[in-house]
């Protein structure tokens, strides 16, 4: 694939990322922010009680909650969309034609699904997101480090599974090789779950239903982003790479090497 095609894919990836980020923003605002507000109310109630009801421990907000829930949230998700969309486009440029006989849309869907699984779902199952009032402030650095370690480990194991699957395919066939590679990935992730430290820092008085709804909302935001990105980027790349007259809907740009 020449540099012009890669540049065109990169631009389309960032465009798809911005649109997917806007979709995720809508889900985060309408589904997730109410859970955050409820958790903040619990946190403030605990702080108020800890200071004997006097309110002496309250600190002045540097950024208002309204700005955090609107402009701050929008900036974070849209910047995230542009950055991640560009990275995913570069991965797509490398993967197209190398991971099987898939067209542009199918390749985009596979990459989006793999990204959701490896970058978010696998780490999330070990270290799920916590709302305000949940978690020990003294362990936040350790928890953040372990979460990103889990992301890196998940990505590396996924790449290893793809490589192993391709090497086993001539001997076992595509289906059996895929099953073997997936089983190896699941086993390795299971071992990581078992040996990496866990954290149980949810207070007994924190509502379990609120924690559940908050974590589901974070999962919904990521699922919306990656599903939207896969669909939008697949559409844009198909228009770029497939013959415009529709005579050969399977003809795509073939990577070199």
Residue pairs with C-beta under 8 A, 6 or more apart in sequence:
1 93
1 96
1 253
1 254
1 255
1 256
5 93
5 240
5 241
5 253
6 90
6 93
8 240
9 89
9 90
9 92
9 93
9 237
9 240
10 86
10 89
10 90
10 93
12 89
12 233
12 236
12 237
12 240
13 85
13 86
13 87
13 88
13 89
13 90
13 92
13 233
14 82
14 85
14 86
14 89
15 85
15 232
15 236
16 85
16 89
16 228
16 229
16 232
16 233
16 236
17 80
17 81
17 82
17 83
17 84
17 85
17 86
17 88
17 229
18 78
18 81
18 82
18 85
19 81
19 228
19 232
20 81
20 85
20 224
20 225
20 226
20 228
20 229
20 232
21 77
21 78
21 79
21 80
21 81
21 82
21 85
21 225
22 77
22 78
22 81
23 224
23 225
23 228
24 77
24 81
24 221
24 222
24 224
24 225
24 228
25 73
25 74
25 77
25 78
27 217
27 220
27 221
27 224
28 73
28 77
28 217
28 221
29 69
29 70
29 73
31 217
31 220
31 221
32 214
32 217
32 218
32 220
32 221
33 69
33 73
35 131
35 210
35 213
35 214
35 217
36 69
36 131
36 132
36 214
37 65
37 69
38 210
39 131
39 132
39 133
39 134
39 210
39 214
40 65
40 132
40 133
42 132
42 133
42 206
42 207
42 210
43 132
43 133
44 58
46 133
47 57
47 58
48 55
48 57
48 58
50 57
51 57
63 72
77 221
77 225
81 225
81 229
84 115
84 229
85 229
85 233
88 111
88 112
88 115
88 229
88 233
89 233
91 111
92 107
92 108
92 111
92 233
92 237
93 255
94 255
95 107
95 110
95 111
96 104
96 107
96 241
96 252
96 253
96 255
97 252
97 253
97 254
97 255
98 255
99 107
99 110
99 162
102 110
103 238
103 242
103 249
103 250
103 252
104 234
104 237
104 238
104 240
104 241
104 242
104 252
105 234
105 235
105 237
105 238
106 234
107 234
107 237
108 230
108 231
108 233
108 234
108 237
109 230
109 231
109 234
111 230
112 226
112 227
112 229
112 230
112 233
113 226
113 230
114 158
115 226
116 222
116 223
116 226
116 227
117 158
118 151
118 154
118 155
118 158
119 151
119 154
119 155
120 219
120 222
120 226
121 219
121 222
122 150
122 154
122 189
123 147
123 150
123 151
123 154
124 215
124 218
124 219
124 222
125 193
126 150
126 192
126 193
126 196
126 198
127 143
127 146
127 147
127 150
127 199
128 215
128 218
129 214
129 215
129 218
130 201
130 202
130 211
130 214
131 210
131 211
131 214
133 203
133 206
134 201
134 202
134 203
134 206
134 211
135 143
135 199
135 201
136 199
136 201
139 199
139 201
143 199
146 196
146 197
149 196
150 192
150 196
153 189
153 192
154 189
157 185
157 188
157 189
158 185
160 185
161 181
161 182
161 184
161 185
162 181
164 180
164 181
164 184
165 177
165 178
165 180
165 181
165 182
166 177
168 176
168 177
168 180
168 181
169 177
171 177
172 180
202 211
241 252
241 253
242 248
242 249
242 250
242 251
242 252
243 249
243 251
